[in-house]
Amino acid sequence: MNKYEIIIYWSDEDNSFIAEVPELPGCMADGKTYQEALKNAEIIISEWIETARELGRQIPVPKGKLVYA
């Protein structure tokens, strides 16, 4: 289970839900449903971390809630 904040919103332009992970630069996913976007985000977070490890890059420590609505 990841502990990174995931922001999910609807995009008319993409006709999909977009899931962004602000603490992991460039880490985002999409899906036709909210649940699909969340599932895809969880997969891409794991892949982002795996790639960072392979490249010897620093992996940010999850900070929890970053944005207040």
mmCIF file of the N, C-alpha and C atoms, coordinates in Angstrom:
data_MODEL
# 
_entry.id   MODEL 
# 
loop_
_atom_site.group_PDB 
_atom_site.id 
_atom_site.type_symbol 
_atom_site.label_atom_id 
_atom_site.label_alt_id 
_atom_site.label_comp_id 
_atom_site.label_asym_id 
_atom_site.label_entity_id 
_atom_site.label_seq_id 
_atom_site.pdbx_PDB_ins_code 
_atom_site.Cartn_x 
_atom_site.Cartn_y 
_atom_site.Cartn_z 
_atom_site.occupancy 
_atom_site.B_iso_or_equiv 
_atom_site.pdbx_formal_charge 
_atom_site.auth_seq_id 
_atom_site.auth_comp_id 
_atom_site.auth_asym_id 
_atom_site.auth_atom_id 
_atom_site.pdbx_PDB_model_num 
ATOM 1   N N  . MET A 1 1  ? 0.847   -1.194 0.000   1.00 0.00 ? 1  MET A N  1 
ATOM 2   C CA . MET A 1 1  ? 0.000   0.000  0.000   1.00 0.00 ? 1  MET A CA 1 
ATOM 3   C C  . MET A 1 1  ? 0.882   1.243  0.000   1.00 0.00 ? 1  MET A C  1 
ATOM 4   N N  . ASN A 1 2  ? 0.613   2.138  -0.913  1.00 0.00 ? 2  ASN A N  1 
ATOM 5   C CA . ASN A 1 2  ? 1.402   3.361  -0.971  1.00 0.00 ? 2  ASN A CA 1 
ATOM 6   C C  . ASN A 1 2  ? 0.813   4.400  -0.023  1.00 0.00 ? 2  ASN A C  1 
ATOM 7   N N  . LYS A 1 3  ? 1.626   5.353  0.342   1.00 0.00 ? 3  LYS A N  1 
ATOM 8   C CA . LYS A 1 3  ? 1.181   6.400  1.261   1.00 0.00 ? 3  LYS A CA 1 
ATOM 9   C C  . LYS A 1 3  ? 1.289   7.782  0.632   1.00 0.00 ? 3  LYS A C  1 
ATOM 10  N N  . TYR A 1 4  ? 1.412   7.817  -0.687  1.00 0.00 ? 4  TYR A N  1 
ATOM 11  C CA . TYR A 1 4  ? 1.509   9.093  -1.387  1.00 0.00 ? 4  TYR A CA 1 
ATOM 12  C C  . TYR A 1 4  ? 0.123   9.651  -1.659  1.00 0.00 ? 4  TYR A C  1 
ATOM 13  N N  . GLU A 1 5  ? 0.018   10.964 -1.602  1.00 0.00 ? 5  GLU A N  1 
ATOM 14  C CA . GLU A 1 5  ? -1.243  11.617 -1.931  1.00 0.00 ? 5  GLU A CA 1 
ATOM 15  C C  . GLU A 1 5  ? -1.531  11.426 -3.418  1.00 0.00 ? 5  GLU A C  1 
ATOM 16  N N  . ILE A 1 6  ? -2.774  11.110 -3.734  1.00 0.00 ? 6  ILE A N  1 
ATOM 17  C CA . ILE A 1 6  ? -3.214  10.971 -5.119  1.00 0.00 ? 6  ILE A CA 1 
ATOM 18  C C  . ILE A 1 6  ? -4.382  11.935 -5.318  1.00 0.00 ? 6  ILE A C  1 
ATOM 19  N N  . ILE A 1 7  ? -4.260  12.804 -6.302  1.00 0.00 ? 7  ILE A N  1 
ATOM 20  C CA . ILE A 1 7  ? -5.321  13.758 -6.625  1.00 0.00 ? 7  ILE A CA 1 
ATOM 21  C C  . ILE A 1 7  ? -6.006  13.263 -7.898  1.00 0.00 ? 7  ILE A C  1 
ATOM 22  N N  . ILE A 1 8  ? -7.310  13.063 -7.824  1.00 0.00 ? 8  ILE A N  1 
ATOM 23  C CA . ILE A 1 8  ? -8.065  12.546 -8.970  1.00 0.00 ? 8  ILE A CA 1 
ATOM 24  C C  . ILE A 1 8  ? -9.109  13.575 -9.380  1.00 0.00 ? 8  ILE A C  1 
ATOM 25  N N  . TYR A 1 9  ? -9.150  13.857 -10.684 1.00 0.00 ? 9  TYR A N  1 
ATOM 26  C CA . TYR A 1 9  ? -10.116 14.824 -11.208 1.00 0.00 ? 9  TYR A CA 1 
ATOM 27  C C  . TYR A 1 9  ? -10.537 14.408 -12.615 1.00 0.00 ? 9  TYR A C  1 
ATOM 28  N N  . TRP A 1 10 ? -11.670 14.923 -13.056 1.00 0.00 ? 10 TRP A N  1 
ATOM 29  C CA . TRP A 1 10 ? -12.178 14.653 -14.398 1.00 0.00 ? 10 TRP A CA 1 
ATOM 30  C C  . TRP A 1 10 ? -11.557 15.617 -15.397 1.00 0.00 ? 10 TRP A C  1 
ATOM 31  N N  . SER A 1 11 ? -11.168 15.108 -16.553 1.00 0.00 ? 11 SER A N  1 
ATOM 32  C CA . SER A 1 11 ? -10.636 15.929 -17.634 1.00 0.00 ? 11 SER A CA 1 
ATOM 33  C C  . SER A 1 11 ? -11.541 15.801 -18.852 1.00 0.00 ? 11 SER A C  1 
ATOM 34  N N  . ASP A 1 12 ? -12.226 16.906 -19.205 1.00 0.00 ? 12 ASP A N  1 
ATOM 35  C CA . ASP A 1 12 ? -13.049 16.900 -20.418 1.00 0.00 ? 12 ASP A CA 1 
ATOM 36  C C  . ASP A 1 12 ? -12.189 16.694 -21.653 1.00 0.00 ? 12 ASP A C  1 
ATOM 37  N N  . GLU A 1 13 ? -11.001 17.289 -21.633 1.00 0.00 ? 13 GLU A N  1 
ATOM 38  C CA . GLU A 1 13 ? -10.093 17.188 -22.777 1.00 0.00 ? 13 GLU A CA 1 
ATOM 39  C C  . GLU A 1 13 ? -9.706  15.739 -23.065 1.00 0.00 ? 13 GLU A C  1 
ATOM 40  N N  . ASP A 1 14 ? -9.453  14.969 -22.002 1.00 0.00 ? 14 ASP A N  1 
ATOM 41  C CA . ASP A 1 14 ? -9.049  13.568 -22.160 1.00 0.00 ? 14 ASP A CA 1 
ATOM 42  C C  . ASP A 1 14 ? -10.221 12.599 -22.079 1.00 0.00 ? 14 ASP A C  1 
ATOM 43  N N  . ASN A 1 15 ? -11.390 13.118 -21.680 1.00 0.00 ? 15 ASN A N  1 
ATOM 44  C CA . ASN A 1 15 ? -12.572 12.289 -21.487 1.00 0.00 ? 15 ASN A CA 1 
ATOM 45  C C  . ASN A 1 15 ? -12.273 11.127 -20.539 1.00 0.00 ? 15 ASN A C  1 
ATOM 46  N N  . SER A 1 16 ? -11.511 11.436 -19.487 1.00 0.00 ? 16 SER A N  1 
ATOM 47  C CA . SER A 1 16 ? -11.075 10.437 -18.506 1.00 0.00 ? 16 SER A CA 1 
ATOM 48  C C  . SER A 1 16 ? -10.848 11.097 -17.162 1.00 0.00 ? 16 SER A C  1 
ATOM 49  N N  . PHE A 1 17 ? -10.786 10.262 -16.128 1.00 0.00 ? 17 PHE A N  1 
ATOM 50  C CA . PHE A 1 17 ? -10.326 10.729 -14.837 1.00 0.00 ? 17 PHE A CA 1 
ATOM 51  C C  . PHE A 1 17 ? -8.802  10.708 -14.853 1.00 0.00 ? 17 PHE A C  1 
ATOM 52  N N  . ILE A 1 18 ? -8.190  11.731 -14.292 1.00 0.00 ? 18 ILE A N  1 
ATOM 53  C CA . ILE A 1 18 ? -6.735  11.843 -14.212 1.00 0.00 ? 18 ILE A CA 1 
ATOM 54  C C  . ILE A 1 18 ? -6.340  11.710 -12.747 1.00 0.00 ? 18 ILE A C  1 
ATOM 55  N N  . ALA A 1 19 ? -5.326  10.900 -12.484 1.00 0.00 ? 19 ALA A N  1 
ATOM 56  C CA . ALA A 1 19 ? -4.808  10.718 -11.131 1.00 0.00 ? 19 ALA A CA 1 
ATOM 57  C C  . ALA A 1 19 ? -3.363  11.195 -11.111 1.00 0.00 ? 19 ALA A C  1 
ATOM 58  N N  . GLU A 1 20 ? -3.085  12.227 -10.330 1.00 0.00 ? 20 GLU A N  1 
ATOM 59  C CA . GLU A 1 20 ? -1.736  12.773 -10.219 1.00 0.00 ? 20 GLU A CA 1 
ATOM 60  C C  . GLU A 1 20 ? -1.168  12.466 -8.841  1.00 0.00 ? 20 GLU A C  1 
ATOM 61  N N  . VAL A 1 21 ? 0.142   12.230 -8.798  1.00 0.00 ? 21 VAL A N  1 
ATOM 62  C CA . VAL A 1 21 ? 0.854   11.975 -7.547  1.00 0.00 ? 21 VAL A CA 1 
ATOM 63  C C  . VAL A 1 21 ? 1.877   13.098 -7.403  1.00 0.00 ? 21 VAL A C  1 
ATOM 64  N N  . PRO A 1 22 ? 1.501   14.183 -6.704  1.00 0.00 ? 22 PRO A N  1 
ATOM 65  C CA . PRO A 1 22 ? 2.343   15.384 -6.675  1.00 0.00 ? 22 PRO A CA 1 
ATOM 66  C C  . PRO A 1 22 ? 3.760   15.174 -6.140  1.00 0.00 ? 22 PRO A C  1 
ATOM 67  N N  . GLU A 1 23 ? 3.946   14.231 -5.235  1.00 0.00 ? 23 GLU A N  1 
ATOM 68  C CA . GLU A 1 23 ? 5.264   14.031 -4.633  1.00 0.00 ? 23 GLU A CA 1 
ATOM 69  C C  . GLU A 1 23 ? 6.236   13.272 -5.532  1.00 0.00 ? 23 GLU A C  1 
ATOM 70  N N  . LEU A 1 24 ? 5.716   12.658 -6.590  1.00 0.00 ? 24 LEU A N  1 
ATOM 71  C CA . LEU A 1 24 ? 6.555   11.903 -7.520  1.00 0.00 ? 24 LEU A CA 1 
ATOM 72  C C  . LEU A 1 24 ? 6.482   12.585 -8.886  1.00 0.00 ? 24 LEU A C  1 
ATOM 73  N N  . PRO A 1 25 ? 7.466   13.394 -9.227  1.00 0.00 ? 25 PRO A N  1 
ATOM 74  C CA . PRO A 1 25 ? 7.418   14.171 -10.468 1.00 0.00 ? 25 PRO A CA 1 
ATOM 75  C C  . PRO A 1 25 ? 7.089   13.331 -11.702 1.00 0.00 ? 25 PRO A C  1 
ATOM 76  N N  . GLY A 1 26 ? 6.087   13.796 -12.434 1.00 0.00 ? 26 GLY A N  1 
ATOM 77  C CA . GLY A 1 26 ? 5.683   13.138 -13.669 1.00 0.00 ? 26 GLY A CA 1 
ATOM 78  C C  . GLY A 1 26 ? 4.845   11.886 -13.471 1.00 0.00 ? 26 GLY A C  1 
ATOM 79  N N  . CYS A 1 27 ? 4.524   11.557 -12.235 1.00 0.00 ? 27 CYS A N  1 
ATOM 80  C CA . CYS A 1 27 ? 3.771   10.337 -11.938 1.00 0.00 ? 27 CYS A CA 1 
ATOM 81  C C  . CYS A 1 27 ? 2.278   10.631 -12.019 1.00 0.00 ? 27 CYS A C  1 
ATOM 82  N N  . MET A 1 28 ? 1.647   10.092 -13.045 1.00 0.00 ? 28 MET A N  1 
ATOM 83  C CA . MET A 1 28 ? 0.207   10.273 -13.218 1.00 0.00 ? 28 MET A CA 1 
ATOM 84  C C  . MET A 1 28 ? -0.354  9.128  -14.048 1.00 0.00 ? 28 MET A C  1 
ATOM 85  N N  . ALA A 1 29 ? -1.663  8.940  -13.906 1.00 0.00 ? 29 ALA A N  1 
ATOM 86  C CA . ALA A 1 29 ? -2.346  7.881  -14.635 1.00 0.00 ? 29 ALA A CA 1 
ATOM 87  C C  . ALA A 1 29 ? -3.741  8.377  -14.993 1.00 0.00 ? 29 ALA A C  1 
ATOM 88  N N  . ASP A 1 30 ? -4.453  7.578  -15.771 1.00 0.00 ? 30 ASP A N  1 
ATOM 89  C CA . ASP A 1 30 ? -5.818  7.947  -16.109 1.00 0.00 ? 30 ASP A CA 1 
ATOM 90  C C  . ASP A 1 30 ? -6.697  6.706  -16.094 1.00 0.00 ? 30 ASP A C  1 
ATOM 91  N N  . GLY A 1 31 ? -7.989  6.936  -16.259 1.00 0.00 ? 31 GLY A N  1 
ATOM 92  C CA . GLY A 1 31 ? -8.930  5.831  -16.308 1.00 0.00 ? 31 GLY A CA 1 
ATOM 93  C C  . GLY A 1 31 ? -10.303 6.332  -16.705 1.00 0.00 ? 31 GLY A C  1 
ATOM 94  N N  . LYS A 1 32 ? -11.105 5.464  -17.267 1.00 0.00 ? 32 LYS A N  1 
ATOM 95  C CA . LYS A 1 32 ? -12.460 5.837  -17.669 1.00 0.00 ? 32 LYS A CA 1 
ATOM 96  C C  . LYS A 1 32 ? -13.381 6.021  -16.470 1.00 0.00 ? 32 LYS A C  1 
ATOM 97  N N  . THR A 1 33 ? -13.023 5.405  -15.328 1.00 0.00 ? 33 THR A N  1 
ATOM 98  C CA . THR A 1 33 ? -13.776 5.591  -14.089 1.00 0.00 ? 33 THR A CA 1 
ATOM 99  C C  . THR A 1 33 ? -12.811 6.070  -13.003 1.00 0.00 ? 33 THR A C  1 
ATOM 100 N N  . TYR A 1 34 ? -13.376 6.604  -11.936 1.00 0.00 ? 34 TYR A N  1 
ATOM 101 C CA . TYR A 1 34 ? -12.579 7.054  -10.792 1.00 0.00 ? 34 TYR A CA 1 
ATOM 102 C C  . TYR A 1 34 ? -11.760 5.874  -10.248 1.00 0.00 ? 34 TYR A C  1 
ATOM 103 N N  . GLN A 1 35 ? -12.419 4.724  -10.082 1.00 0.00 ? 35 GLN A N  1 
ATOM 104 C CA . GLN A 1 35 ? -11.761 3.542  -9.530  1.00 0.00 ? 35 GLN A CA 1 
ATOM 105 C C  . GLN A 1 35 ? -10.632 3.045  -10.432 1.00 0.00 ? 35 GLN A C  1 
ATOM 106 N N  . GLU A 1 36 ? -10.846 3.110  -11.744 1.00 0.00 ? 36 GLU A N  1 
ATOM 107 C CA . GLU A 1 36 ? -9.812  2.685  -12.685 1.00 0.00 ? 36 GLU A CA 1 
ATOM 108 C C  . GLU A 1 36 ? -8.612  3.625  -12.614 1.00 0.00 ? 36 GLU A C  1 
ATOM 109 N N  . ALA A 1 37 ? -8.854  4.923  -12.507 1.00 0.00 ? 37 ALA A N  1 
ATOM 110 C CA . ALA A 1 37 ? -7.758  5.889  -12.395 1.00 0.00 ? 37 ALA A CA 1 
ATOM 111 C C  . ALA A 1 37 ? -6.961  5.636  -11.118 1.00 0.00 ? 37 ALA A C  1 
ATOM 112 N N  . LEU A 1 38 ? -7.645  5.343  -10.013 1.00 0.00 ? 38 LEU A N  1 
ATOM 113 C CA . LEU A 1 38 ? -6.965  5.059  -8.753  1.00 0.00 ? 38 LEU A CA 1 
ATOM 114 C C  . LEU A 1 38 ? -6.133  3.786  -8.867  1.00 0.00 ? 38 LEU A C  1 
ATOM 115 N N  . LYS A 1 39 ? -6.709  2.742  -9.421  1.00 0.00 ? 39 LYS A N  1 
ATOM 116 C CA . LYS A 1 39 ? -5.990  1.474  -9.603  1.00 0.00 ? 39 LYS A CA 1 
ATOM 117 C C  . LYS A 1 39 ? -4.743  1.675  -10.467 1.00 0.00 ? 39 LYS A C  1 
ATOM 118 N N  . ASN A 1 40 ? -4.902  2.411  -11.567 1.00 0.00 ? 40 ASN A N  1 
ATOM 119 C CA . ASN A 1 40 ? -3.772  2.671  -12.459 1.00 0.00 ? 40 ASN A CA 1 
ATOM 120 C C  . ASN A 1 40 ? -2.704  3.521  -11.769 1.00 0.00 ? 40 ASN A C  1 
ATOM 121 N N  . ALA A 1 41 ? -3.130  4.457  -10.922 1.00 0.00 ? 41 ALA A N  1 
ATOM 122 C CA . ALA A 1 41 ? -2.171  5.289  -10.182 1.00 0.00 ? 41 ALA A CA 1 
ATOM 123 C C  . ALA A 1 41 ? -1.350  4.434  -9.228  1.00 0.00 ? 41 ALA A C  1 
ATOM 124 N N  . GLU A 1 42 ? -1.989  3.488  -8.568  1.00 0.00 ? 42 GLU A N  1 
ATOM 125 C CA . GLU A 1 42 ? -1.262  2.612  -7.647  1.00 0.00 ? 42 GLU A CA 1 
ATOM 126 C C  . GLU A 1 42 ? -0.218  1.786  -8.388  1.00 0.00 ? 42 GLU A C  1 
ATOM 127 N N  . ILE A 1 43 ? -0.557  1.336  -9.586  1.00 0.00 ? 43 ILE A N  1 
ATOM 128 C CA . ILE A 1 43 ? 0.401   0.585  -10.403 1.00 0.00 ? 43 ILE A CA 1 
ATOM 129 C C  . ILE A 1 43 ? 1.561   1.475  -10.815 1.00 0.00 ? 43 ILE A C  1 
ATOM 130 N N  . ILE A 1 44 ? 1.243   2.673  -11.282 1.00 0.00 ? 44 ILE A N  1 
ATOM 131 C CA . ILE A 1 44 ? 2.298   3.562  -11.785 1.00 0.00 ? 44 ILE A CA 1 
ATOM 132 C C  . ILE A 1 44 ? 3.201   4.066  -10.665 1.00 0.00 ? 44 ILE A C  1 
ATOM 133 N N  . ILE A 1 45 ? 2.669   4.193  -9.449  1.00 0.00 ? 45 ILE A N  1 
ATOM 134 C CA . ILE A 1 45 ? 3.514   4.567  -8.308  1.00 0.00 ? 45 ILE A CA 1 
ATOM 135 C C  . ILE A 1 45 ? 4.571   3.490  -8.093  1.00 0.00 ? 45 ILE A C  1 
ATOM 136 N N  . SER A 1 46 ? 4.167   2.234  -8.107  1.00 0.00 ? 46 SER A N  1 
ATOM 137 C CA . SER A 1 46 ? 5.117   1.130  -7.935  1.00 0.00 ? 46 SER A CA 1 
ATOM 138 C C  . SER A 1 46 ? 6.166   1.137  -9.037  1.00 0.00 ? 46 SER A C  1 
ATOM 139 N N  . GLU A 1 47 ? 5.733   1.372  -10.268 1.00 0.00 ? 47 GLU A N  1 
ATOM 140 C CA . GLU A 1 47 ? 6.671   1.416  -11.393 1.00 0.00 ? 47 GLU A CA 1 
ATOM 141 C C  . GLU A 1 47 ? 7.608   2.612  -11.285 1.00 0.00 ? 47 GLU A C  1 
ATOM 142 N N  . TRP A 1 48 ? 7.088   3.761  -10.824 1.00 0.00 ? 48 TRP A N  1 
ATOM 143 C CA . TRP A 1 48 ? 7.911   4.967  -10.662 1.00 0.00 ? 48 TRP A CA 1 
ATOM 144 C C  . TRP A 1 48 ? 9.015   4.683  -9.650  1.00 0.00 ? 48 TRP A C  1 
ATOM 145 N N  . ILE A 1 49 ? 8.644   4.074  -8.522  1.00 0.00 ? 49 ILE A N  1 
ATOM 146 C CA . ILE A 1 49 ? 9.616   3.776  -7.462  1.00 0.00 ? 49 ILE A CA 1 
ATOM 147 C C  . ILE A 1 49 ? 10.644  2.750  -7.944  1.00 0.00 ? 49 ILE A C  1 
ATOM 148 N N  . GLU A 1 50 ? 10.188  1.730  -8.637  1.00 0.00 ? 50 GLU A N  1 
ATOM 149 C CA . GLU A 1 50 ? 11.091  0.706  -9.172  1.00 0.00 ? 50 GLU A CA 1 
ATOM 150 C C  . GLU A 1 50 ? 12.108  1.325  -10.137 1.00 0.00 ? 50 GLU A C  1 
ATOM 151 N N  . THR A 1 51 ? 11.641  2.184  -11.019 1.00 0.00 ? 51 THR A N  1 
ATOM 152 C CA . THR A 1 51 ? 12.528  2.847  -11.981 1.00 0.00 ? 51 THR A CA 1 
ATOM 153 C C  . THR A 1 51 ? 13.525  3.757  -11.273 1.00 0.00 ? 51 THR A C  1 
ATOM 154 N N  . ALA A 1 52 ? 13.054  4.502  -10.275 1.00 0.00 ? 52 ALA A N  1 
ATOM 155 C CA . ALA A 1 52 ? 13.946  5.387  -9.521  1.00 0.00 ? 52 ALA A CA 1 
ATOM 156 C C  . ALA A 1 52 ? 15.051  4.580  -8.842  1.00 0.00 ? 52 ALA A C  1 
ATOM 157 N N  . ARG A 1 53 ? 14.695  3.439  -8.264  1.00 0.00 ? 53 ARG A N  1 
ATOM 158 C CA . ARG A 1 53 ? 15.701  2.580  -7.621  1.00 0.00 ? 53 ARG A CA 1 
ATOM 159 C C  . ARG A 1 53 ? 16.720  2.090  -8.645  1.00 0.00 ? 53 ARG A C  1 
ATOM 160 N N  . GLU A 1 54 ? 16.236  1.639  -9.805  1.00 0.00 ? 54 GLU A N  1 
ATOM 161 C CA . GLU A 1 54 ? 17.137  1.138  -10.850 1.00 0.00 ? 54 GLU A CA 1 
ATOM 162 C C  . GLU A 1 54 ? 18.113  2.208  -11.317 1.00 0.00 ? 54 GLU A C  1 
ATOM 163 N N  . LEU A 1 55 ? 17.647  3.460  -11.347 1.00 0.00 ? 55 LEU A N  1 
ATOM 164 C CA . LEU A 1 55 ? 18.491  4.563  -11.805 1.00 0.00 ? 55 LEU A CA 1 
ATOM 165 C C  . LEU A 1 55 ? 19.291  5.203  -10.678 1.00 0.00 ? 55 LEU A C  1 
ATOM 166 N N  . GLY A 1 56 ? 19.110  4.721  -9.457  1.00 0.00 ? 56 GLY A N  1 
ATOM 167 C CA . GLY A 1 56 ? 19.831  5.268  -8.314  1.00 0.00 ? 56 GLY A CA 1 
ATOM 168 C C  . GLY A 1 56 ? 19.351  6.646  -7.899  1.00 0.00 ? 56 GLY A C  1 
ATOM 169 N N  . ARG A 1 57 ? 18.110  6.949  -8.199  1.00 0.00 ? 57 ARG A N  1 
ATOM 170 C CA . ARG A 1 57 ? 17.544  8.255  -7.843  1.00 0.00 ? 57 ARG A CA 1 
ATOM 171 C C  . ARG A 1 57 ? 16.886  8.207  -6.470  1.00 0.00 ? 57 ARG A C  1 
ATOM 172 N N  . GLN A 1 58 ? 16.820  9.362  -5.839  1.00 0.00 ? 58 GLN A N  1 
ATOM 173 C CA . GLN A 1 58 ? 16.197  9.469  -4.530  1.00 0.00 ? 58 GLN A CA 1 
ATOM 174 C C  . GLN A 1 58 ? 14.686  9.292  -4.643  1.00 0.00 ? 58 GLN A C  1 
ATOM 175 N N  . ILE A 1 59 ? 14.111  8.561  -3.695  1.00 0.00 ? 59 ILE A N  1 
ATOM 176 C CA . ILE A 1 59 ? 12.674  8.348  -3.656  1.00 0.00 ? 59 ILE A CA 1 
ATOM 177 C C  . ILE A 1 59 ? 12.113  9.200  -2.527  1.00 0.00 ? 59 ILE A C  1 
ATOM 178 N N  . PRO A 1 60 ? 11.242  10.154 -2.831  1.00 0.00 ? 60 PRO A N  1 
ATOM 179 C CA . PRO A 1 60 ? 10.681  11.032 -1.799  1.00 0.00 ? 60 PRO A CA 1 
ATOM 180 C C  . PRO A 1 60 ? 9.935   10.240 -0.728  1.00 0.00 ? 60 PRO A C  1 
ATOM 181 N N  . VAL A 1 61 ? 10.060  10.697 0.504   1.00 0.00 ? 61 VAL A N  1 
ATOM 182 C CA . VAL A 1 61 ? 9.309   10.120 1.612   1.00 0.00 ? 61 VAL A CA 1 
ATOM 183 C C  . VAL A 1 61 ? 7.897   10.687 1.555   1.00 0.00 ? 61 VAL A C  1 
ATOM 184 N N  . PRO A 1 62 ? 6.854   9.839  1.642   1.00 0.00 ? 62 PRO A N  1 
ATOM 185 C CA . PRO A 1 62 ? 5.478   10.344 1.610   1.00 0.00 ? 62 PRO A CA 1 
ATOM 186 C C  . PRO A 1 62 ? 5.235   11.324 2.743   1.00 0.00 ? 62 PRO A C  1 
ATOM 187 N N  . LYS A 1 63 ? 4.598   12.446 2.435   1.00 0.00 ? 63 LYS A N  1 
ATOM 188 C CA . LYS A 1 63 ? 4.332   13.478 3.430   1.00 0.00 ? 63 LYS A CA 1 
ATOM 189 C C  . LYS A 1 63 ? 2.878   13.529 3.836   1.00 0.00 ? 63 LYS A C  1 
ATOM 190 N N  . GLY A 1 64 ? 2.036   12.738 3.178   1.00 0.00 ? 64 GLY A N  1 
ATOM 191 C CA . GLY A 1 64 ? 0.613   12.792 3.521   1.00 0.00 ? 64 GLY A CA 1 
ATOM 192 C C  . GLY A 1 64 ? -0.092  13.905 2.781   1.00 0.00 ? 64 GLY A C  1 
ATOM 193 N N  . LYS A 1 65 ? -1.127  14.428 3.376   1.00 0.00 ? 65 LYS A N  1 
ATOM 194 C CA . LYS A 1 65 ? -1.952  15.437 2.717   1.00 0.00 ? 65 LYS A CA 1 
ATOM 195 C C  . LYS A 1 65 ? -1.148  16.708 2.437   1.00 0.00 ? 65 LYS A C  1 
ATOM 196 N N  . LEU A 1 66 ? -1.135  17.108 1.174   1.00 0.00 ? 66 LEU A N  1 
ATOM 197 C CA . LEU A 1 66 ? -0.354  18.266 0.749   1.00 0.00 ? 66 LEU A CA 1 
ATOM 198 C C  . LEU A 1 66 ? -1.229  19.469 0.414   1.00 0.00 ? 66 LEU A C  1 
ATOM 199 N N  . VAL A 1 67 ? -2.430  19.222 -0.086  1.00 0.00 ? 67 VAL A N  1 
ATOM 200 C CA . VAL A 1 67 ? -3.282  20.297 -0.584  1.00 0.00 ? 67 VAL A CA 1 
ATOM 201 C C  . VAL A 1 67 ? -4.556  20.341 0.265   1.00 0.00 ? 67 VAL A C  1 
ATOM 202 N N  . TYR A 1 68 ? -4.963  21.532 0.591   1.00 0.00 ? 68 TYR A N  1 
ATOM 203 C CA . TYR A 1 68 ? -6.200  21.692 1.347   1.00 0.00 ? 68 TYR A CA 1 
ATOM 204 C C  . TYR A 1 68 ? -7.278  22.241 0.434   1.00 0.00 ? 68 TYR A C  1 
ATOM 205 N N  . ALA A 1 69 ? -8.418  21.599 0.422   1.00 0.00 ? 69 ALA A N  1 
ATOM 206 C CA . ALA A 1 69 ? -9.515  22.018 -0.448  1.00 0.00 ? 69 ALA A CA 1 
ATOM 207 C C  . ALA A 1 69 ? -10.524 22.815 0.341   1.00 0.00 ? 69 ALA A C  1 
# 
